[in-house]
Amino acid sequence: MGLFLAAAPVATTAAPLEVRVVALVESGPATWPDLPVGAFIDPDTLSFRRKEFLKAAPGLPVRDPAVVRALAAALAPLSREARHDTRRVLDTLGDWAGRNLVEEGGGVTAPAQWRDAAAVLRGGRGNGFELVRALTVLCRAAGIPARPSCNGGPVTVVYGAPRRSAGIWTVWDPLHPGGASRTLPVLWLPLRAGEVLPVAVKPPSPGGCRLVLEHRRWLDEAAARAVFATLSVTGAFPPGLVVPPAAGTPSRWEVWAIGAAFAEAPPPGTVLRIPLPYVKELGTGTRAHAVWVSDPARRFAVSPPQSETDQDLGGILMTVALRL
């Protein structure tokens, strides 16, 4: 599910501006499964759709020399035979990443400013989303279908299948093994090989902007709806919240705030593309959404939901339009 925000031409000022899309999400108790026993790496047996997730894409330069060098270093401890074992390869890649990649703190910039996977591997550091790009490209280069996604934080989603058997997609997060909940839904998971960014800003703001991405979980629908209502009006989660369920706890309701904080008013014609939480395969996702803008003088109108599909890859992205 996604959202387009289109700013109508207005006089540009130096005043900062924040835009947040607030989503009430029904997630259900399902959790991401473990990789199947005997998952085997053999790109020749993959379907057309799965092979797309082995290819290069913007931000994911699979054949870049930096990626080739990093993969060779990471898989050096494994024998030729072991390099076909999906579990062993993922464990080895995770160990290497833990030793060689450092996550940078501070606010996360707009996705247009993120480094691609090769730059992250060369420098050995990046924000959480940039590190996920690096993990995704290493998996693809190793023959494991993978895509960047989000499950309360940036994670890599990988595909594994035993020989001559059906496979599954599941979350793989070696850099935060105890901190990333595997509870559904994932923020953006359309079945397409390219990266679906949490917020895409066009044209980029001259003054710069940072990503806004906050998320809470509840078992109680009434509590989640009350927070959703408050967040829709104030743009901020209310203080004194009860601690949400721990990672791994089956949770039913979630509230998200997704958007961008501009250092100054964006130029006329600025368009933001913001996916809403949605898992097509399970029918879970956003049940209600609202838009909060820091400048109350700006009016907006939201269109009915519209769908964007990719028939070849089976992808679907639900969208609405907001005009400031």
Secondary structure by P-SEA (a helix, b strand, c coil): cbbbbbbcccccccbbbbbbbbbbcccccccccccccccccccccccaaaaaaaccccccccccaaaaaaaaaaaccccccccccaaaaaaaaaaaaaacbbbbbcccccccccccaaaaaaaccccaaaaaaaaaaaaaaacbbbbbbbcccbbbbbbbbcccbbbbbbbbbccccccccccccccccccccccccccccccccccbbbbbbbbcccccaaaaaaaaaaaaccccccccccccccccccccbbbbbbbbbbccccccbbbbbbbcccccccccccccbbbbbcccccccccccbbbbbbcccbbbbbbbbbcc
